[in-house]
């Protein structure tokens, strides 16, 4: 479980580094998006037959980072819409 959290944090941090622009996400949001991304990556890798959902492999890792980048974009869009409607 601790390895899963650490992997989620690494994947979330990598996604934030790769995604252009400044993200207004804290470490908890980065961790959660990284964990969700890693579950998505593991699920896709499992469906493709390259490994188990909880197993870290190259394809799962790459898909997890891509999924996390997309999730960060969605989170920013939702936060941006909330910020605009608040004013």
BALOBA-1460 file (C-alpha; in Angstrom, 3 decimals):
// residues 87
<rec num="1" residu="x" x="0.000" y="0.000" z="0.000"/>
<rec num="2" residu="x" x="2.823" y="2.426" z="0.821"/>
<rec num="3" residu="x" x="4.481" y="1.544" z="-2.492"/>
<rec num="4" residu="x" x="1.216" y="2.325" z="-4.258"/>
<rec num="5" residu="x" x="1.063" y="5.760" z="-2.589"/>
<rec num="6" residu="x" x="4.704" y="6.493" z="-3.427"/>
<rec num="7" residu="x" x="4.134" y="5.422" z="-7.051"/>
<rec num="8" residu="x" x="1.040" y="7.643" z="-7.208"/>
<rec num="9" residu="x" x="3.019" y="10.609" z="-5.909"/>
<rec num="10" residu="x" x="5.818" y="10.005" z="-8.434"/>
<rec num="11" residu="x" x="3.350" y="9.594" z="-11.302"/>
<rec num="12" residu="x" x="1.450" y="12.737" z="-10.258"/>
<rec num="13" residu="x" x="4.672" y="14.728" z="-9.955"/>
<rec num="14" residu="x" x="5.870" y="13.544" z="-13.369"/>
<rec num="15" residu="x" x="2.531" y="14.467" z="-14.895"/>
<rec num="16" residu="x" x="2.776" y="17.965" z="-13.415"/>
<rec num="17" residu="x" x="6.320" y="18.348" z="-14.766"/>
<rec num="18" residu="x" x="5.301" y="17.220" z="-18.252"/>
<rec num="19" residu="x" x="2.086" y="19.252" z="-18.468"/>
<rec num="20" residu="x" x="2.849" y="22.770" z="-19.664"/>
<rec num="21" residu="x" x="1.848" y="25.774" z="-17.608"/>
<rec num="22" residu="x" x="1.526" y="26.340" z="-13.911"/>
<rec num="23" residu="x" x="-0.839" y="24.063" z="-12.038"/>
<rec num="24" residu="x" x="-2.515" y="25.251" z="-8.871"/>
<rec num="25" residu="x" x="-2.655" y="21.851" z="-7.232"/>
<rec num="26" residu="x" x="-1.382" y="20.953" z="-3.804"/>
<rec num="27" residu="x" x="0.537" y="17.834" z="-2.895"/>
<rec num="28" residu="x" x="-2.638" y="15.997" z="-1.829"/>
<rec num="29" residu="x" x="-4.331" y="16.699" z="-5.172"/>
<rec num="30" residu="x" x="-1.159" y="15.624" z="-6.988"/>
<rec num="31" residu="x" x="-1.069" y="12.414" z="-4.945"/>
<rec num="32" residu="x" x="-4.747" y="11.625" z="-5.553"/>
<rec num="33" residu="x" x="-4.536" y="12.308" z="-9.285"/>
<rec num="34" residu="x" x="-1.374" y="10.205" z="-9.482"/>
<rec num="35" residu="x" x="-3.068" y="7.318" z="-7.677"/>
<rec num="36" residu="x" x="-6.128" y="7.508" z="-9.943"/>
<rec num="37" residu="x" x="-3.823" y="7.700" z="-12.956"/>
<rec num="38" residu="x" x="-1.884" y="4.665" z="-11.767"/>
<rec num="39" residu="x" x="-5.098" y="2.675" z="-11.321"/>
<rec num="40" residu="x" x="-6.160" y="3.652" z="-14.856"/>
<rec num="41" residu="x" x="-2.709" y="2.721" z="-16.193"/>
<rec num="42" residu="x" x="-2.733" y="-0.606" z="-14.360"/>
<rec num="43" residu="x" x="-6.228" y="-1.374" z="-15.602"/>
<rec num="44" residu="x" x="-5.314" y="-0.665" z="-19.224"/>
<rec num="45" residu="x" x="-2.095" y="-2.693" z="-18.922"/>
<rec num="46" residu="x" x="-4.117" y="-5.539" z="-17.410"/>
<rec num="47" residu="x" x="-6.666" y="-5.386" z="-20.243"/>
<rec num="48" residu="x" x="-3.816" y="-5.539" z="-22.762"/>
<rec num="49" residu="x" x="-2.385" y="-8.563" z="-20.953"/>
<rec num="50" residu="x" x="0.943" y="-6.994" z="-19.955"/>
<rec num="51" residu="x" x="0.538" y="-7.276" z="-16.199"/>
<rec num="52" residu="x" x="-1.684" y="-7.143" z="-13.168"/>
<rec num="53" residu="x" x="-3.527" y="-3.968" z="-12.185"/>
<rec num="54" residu="x" x="-1.415" y="-3.577" z="-9.013"/>
<rec num="55" residu="x" x="1.840" y="-4.483" z="-10.730"/>
<rec num="56" residu="x" x="4.133" y="-1.713" z="-11.932"/>
<rec num="57" residu="x" x="5.294" y="-2.257" z="-15.501"/>
<rec num="58" residu="x" x="6.499" y="0.024" z="-18.280"/>
<rec num="59" residu="x" x="3.252" y="0.184" z="-20.260"/>
<rec num="60" residu="x" x="1.175" y="0.695" z="-17.118"/>
<rec num="61" residu="x" x="3.543" y="3.422" z="-15.939"/>
<rec num="62" residu="x" x="3.422" y="5.294" z="-19.268"/>
<rec num="63" residu="x" x="-0.367" y="5.055" z="-19.450"/>
<rec num="64" residu="x" x="-0.602" y="6.147" z="-15.801"/>
<rec num="65" residu="x" x="1.439" y="9.294" z="-16.488"/>
<rec num="66" residu="x" x="-0.672" y="10.106" z="-19.565"/>
<rec num="67" residu="x" x="-3.890" y="9.526" z="-17.616"/>
<rec num="68" residu="x" x="-2.600" y="11.741" z="-14.798"/>
<rec num="69" residu="x" x="-1.771" y="14.533" z="-17.251"/>
<rec num="70" residu="x" x="-5.324" y="14.358" z="-18.582"/>
<rec num="71" residu="x" x="-6.739" y="14.278" z="-15.051"/>
<rec num="72" residu="x" x="-4.713" y="17.358" z="-14.105"/>
<rec num="73" residu="x" x="-6.188" y="19.152" z="-17.124"/>
<rec num="74" residu="x" x="-9.697" y="18.170" z="-16.047"/>
<rec num="75" residu="x" x="-9.029" y="19.237" z="-12.446"/>
<rec num="76" residu="x" x="-7.707" y="22.609" z="-13.638"/>
<rec num="77" residu="x" x="-10.757" y="23.126" z="-15.866"/>
<rec num="78" residu="x" x="-13.126" y="22.340" z="-12.996"/>
<rec num="79" residu="x" x="-11.203" y="24.602" z="-10.602"/>
<rec num="80" residu="x" x="-11.109" y="27.357" z="-13.232"/>
<rec num="81" residu="x" x="-14.861" y="27.178" z="-13.730"/>
<rec num="82" residu="x" x="-15.468" y="27.355" z="-9.977"/>
<rec num="83" residu="x" x="-13.130" y="30.325" z="-9.704"/>
<rec num="84" residu="x" x="-14.887" y="32.190" z="-12.528"/>
<rec num="85" residu="x" x="-18.377" y="31.609" z="-11.093"/>
<rec num="86" residu="x" x="-17.246" y="32.720" z="-7.623"/>
<rec num="87" residu="x" x="-16.517" y="36.236" z="-8.879"/>
